[in-house]
Amino acid sequence: DDYLYRLAGEPELVHAFSERVLDYQKKMIDIYYGALGRYIDCTTSGDDFGTQTGPFMSNAMFDEFIRPYLKERIAYTRRYTDAFYKHHTCGSVYAFIPALIDCGVDILNPIQPGVYQMECERLKADFGDRLAFWGGIDTQHLLPEGSEQEVKEAVGHILSVMDHNGGYILSPAHTIQYDVPAQNVIAIYRGADEYYAAKR
């Protein structure tokens, strides 16, 4: 909340802070990716940009305060590696996806279902030729409260949309919590097996 206030109230401080963070990130990139970059297939960053009803900030604020620093970080990382670049952000971030693609993001995680404008059909139709998606199996209600059959049906639905021409990694939308029955975790993968078996 302090950072979000400063986006509007103290923009000069936010830019100064972001420049210092980026400088530190580049030093770490030199060390980490300088040693391991050619051996890895996927790398990641993570900042939550969305709530369940929309982004934390306007597109104009994102373009001013987030986009240039994330884009530079990814470009600097690519000096050392050809790995796919995944970015993690929960919530409704549909409005930011074109900017994330411009920054160099290859994979968006976690695709939080049930939040504004993050339906798998919308994401695949609008960005499926430019971005891969990772996640999408609801951890708020479906996995803790649903039946095994409901989990399988949800898996079948998202695969029927996202599996077209590839570009999808099946997984829960976030960390599996203690209230999720083990059989529902297994049902994710049984649902995938059943989906692909039916297609053969």
Helices and strands as residue ranges (DSSP letters): H 2-9, H 11-36, G 37-39, E 42-46, H 59-61, I 62-66, H 67-77, E 84-88, G 94-96, H 97-103, E 107-109, H 120-127, E 132-137, H 142-145, H 148-162, E 168-172, H 182-199
